[in-house]
Each structure stands twice: as C-alpha cells, then as structure tokens.
Amino acid sequence: MEYLTRVGGLAIRENKVLAVRNKTSPIYLIPGGILEKRETNKQALIRELDEELNAKLVSSKIFKTYYSSKALFHDTPLKLVTFLAEIDGKLRPGHEILEYVWLTATDYKSNRYELAPIFGQQVIPDLCKEGYLKF
C-alpha cells in the first residue's frame, strides 16, 4: 500500500506540547509536513519547523510511527513519523500557519482545541503513557 508520508515534531516544554493551526482549517496539528522528493524524514522535519514556525531543530529522536487509512486534507492513506524535537528560536507563524499553541492538560481534557485525529486520539495518549507528558 502506498502512503502519504508526513513528519511531525513533538516539542514539549513545561508539560505542554506544541500544536499549529494552518490558515485554512480549524484543526490543530503536530508541526511538520509532507516529505519533498529525495528528502529524508529528518531533513523534512528541519525544513518544516523552519517554514512553519521559524524554529531551529536542536535535537530529535524518533518517537513512533502512526498509520491512518486517510490523511487529513488528502484522499490517501497516511504514514506519520513523529520525532521528539527540541527546538530553539523565537517562534513566529510562517506563511501557511495562522497560529501556534502550547497545549496544556486542561486544554486537552476539555477539548479546548480541535485536534487532528491521530494527534488527539493516539499521539498525546502515547506521550502520556511513555511519561513525556503528565496529564
């Protein structure tokens, strides 16, 4: 099966996880995006964090890979490769991004923000199970 591969940077600070919302949707996503031709996962992560948030990747390690039968905004199956990402720089939304937020436990539990399905239903619970977030 052919998947649309997307990378996501899970930046965590002070028990909050970073999320972005693009200009065309009310849904909050993990910062990241689709790989360009001949780009590695890490190269795509570096490029996307810079384009979306003016953020520089300091360090990263693969967290988990997730699969979905349909990618958000695309009509194809999704493979999402997530990285625990330490970032630096003064965050500033890029041309595709309307805003960014640092999600708290209260935000998540109260459904304050509409999250992409994989992010809200799988990634955040896995971050909690693994001890990266304490909600």
PyMOL commands that set and color helices and strands:
alter all, ss='L'
color gray80, all
select helices_A, chain A and resi 41-53+105-109+117-129
alter helices_A, ss='H'
color red, helices_A
select strands_A, chain A and resi 4-10+12-13+16-22+28-29+32-34+56-68+78-88+97-103
alter strands_A, ss='S'
color yellow, strands_A
deselect
rebuild
show_as cartoon
